[in-house]
Amino acid sequence: MTKSGYQRIKVEVYDSGRVSGKHGTQHVRPAPNQPFPQSLDIECNSAIADENPVGTQFWMDVKLKYREGQGEHLYSYWNWKPEKISN
């Protein structure tokens, strides 16, 4: 898969609490001061959130997508490895 149409941004692992329709409590979202709001979750390899503590940051290639009935979200191909910045 090529990275055409994707944008590299800083992302972070965060604790969303128990939210209906979400698997687990830890998810990935844009870090502060990025071109996308932190309210958008990132669909990516679940191991990124599952295997890293809350607050861990990465560089990740993402693109904005729309899913019928769920609205906008960010997407990163599951097999791309993000670059860890901090934990």
C-alpha positions in Angstrom: 0.0 0.0 0.0 1.4 3.4 -0.9 1.1 6.4 1.3 -0.5 8.7 -1.3 -3.1 11.0 0.3 -1.7 10.3 3.9 -0.4 13.0 6.2 2.3 12.4 8.9 1.1 13.7 12.3 2.0 13.2 15.9 -0.5 10.9 17.7 -0.9 9.7 21.3 -2.3 6.8 23.2 -5.2 7.9 25.5 -7.7 6.4 27.9 -11.2 6.9 26.5 -12.9 5.2 29.5 -15.7 2.8 28.7 -17.5 4.1 25.6 -20.2 2.1 23.9 -19.1 0.7 20.6 -15.4 0.8 21.4 -13.2 -2.1 22.2 -11.1 -1.6 25.3 -10.4 1.7 27.0 -7.1 2.7 25.3 -7.2 4.2 21.9 -5.1 6.5 19.6 -5.9 10.1 18.7 -4.0 13.1 17.3 -1.7 14.8 19.8 -2.3 18.5 20.7 -1.5 21.1 18.1 -1.9 18.8 15.1 -4.0 19.5 12.0 -6.8 17.3 13.2 -8.9 17.6 16.4 -8.3 15.3 19.3 -11.9 14.3 19.1 -11.1 12.1 16.1 -10.0 8.5 16.9 -7.5 6.8 14.6 -8.3 3.4 13.2 -5.0 1.6 13.3 -3.3 -1.6 14.5 -4.9 -2.2 18.0 -1.5 -3.3 19.4 -0.3 0.3 19.3 -2.8 1.2 22.0 -2.9 -2.1 23.8 0.9 -2.5 24.2 1.8 1.1 25.2 1.0 3.2 28.2 -1.3 6.2 28.1 0.6 9.3 26.9 3.0 7.4 24.5 3.4 9.4 21.4 4.2 8.4 17.8 4.6 9.8 14.3 1.9 8.1 12.2 0.7 8.5 8.6 -3.1 9.1 8.6 -5.9 10.2 6.3 -9.4 11.4 7.0 -12.2 8.9 6.2 -15.9 8.9 6.5 -17.9 5.8 7.7 -21.6 5.8 7.2 -23.4 6.1 10.5 -20.3 6.9 12.4 -19.0 10.0 10.8 -15.4 11.1 10.3 -12.3 9.3 11.7 -8.7 9.0 10.9 -7.2 5.9 9.3 -3.7 4.4 9.2 -3.0 1.1 7.4 -2.8 -1.6 10.1 0.6 -3.0 8.9 2.5 0.3 8.9 4.8 0.7 11.9 4.5 4.2 13.6 7.7 5.9 14.8 7.7 6.0 18.6 8.6 9.5 20.0 8.1 9.0 23.8 6.4 7.0 26.4 
